[in-house]
Amino acid sequence: MTVYTESLRKKSLHQAKLKLSKHRELGEKSTLDIFQVADLLDKISHNGKELEHDNSIFFSVGMN
């Protein structure tokens, strides 16, 4: 059961990163609002600590 849970977490993390990447590419044409982006960023971070440091995602959010 633990392996299954870890697999779901990895899949969820991967999907969040993919959506944020797409958001960054689309820029102002993105359909995501600020709350959806914040939710995706929360999924990527854990207890306020970033799992993977990617400044380009945060720069994109700040610019939109």
N, C-alpha and C positions, 0 to 999 in steps of 0.2 A: 504494500500500500504506500509506503514511503517513496518508492521509486516513481509510482504513478503521480503522487503529489508534486514531487520535484519536477517531473516532466511537464505538468500543467503550469507550474510557476515559470519554467523556462519558456514555454510557449507563450504565456501571457506577457512576459518581459519582452520577448522577441516581437510580438505583435505591437506592443506599445512603442517600441523603438522604430518599427517600420512605419507606423502611423505618424510619428513625430518627424521622421525623415521625409515622408511624403508632404507633410505640412510645410516643412522648410523649403522643399522644392517648389511648391505651389505659391508660397508667399501670400500675397493679398487675395489670391484666388482660392485659397484653402477654405473648406467648409467648416473647419473646426473653430469653435469659439474659445475664448480664453479659459472658460471653466473646463472644457474638454481637454485642452492642452495641459492645464494644471493637474487634472486627474491622471493623465498619461505620465506626467513627470513624477507624480506621487508613486505610481506603479514602478517606475524605474528606480526611485530612491527607496531606501529602507531606513526608517527611524531617523530621517534627516540626513543620512549619509548616502552619498551617491555610490551606486554599485560600479558604474563605469563613468569616468569623467569625460564628458563630451561637451566642450564649450560651444561648439557650433549650434547645438540644440538650444542652449540657453540664450545665445545671441539671437537666434531666429525668433524665439518667443518674445524677447525684448523689443524687437523691431516691428512686430506685427501688432 
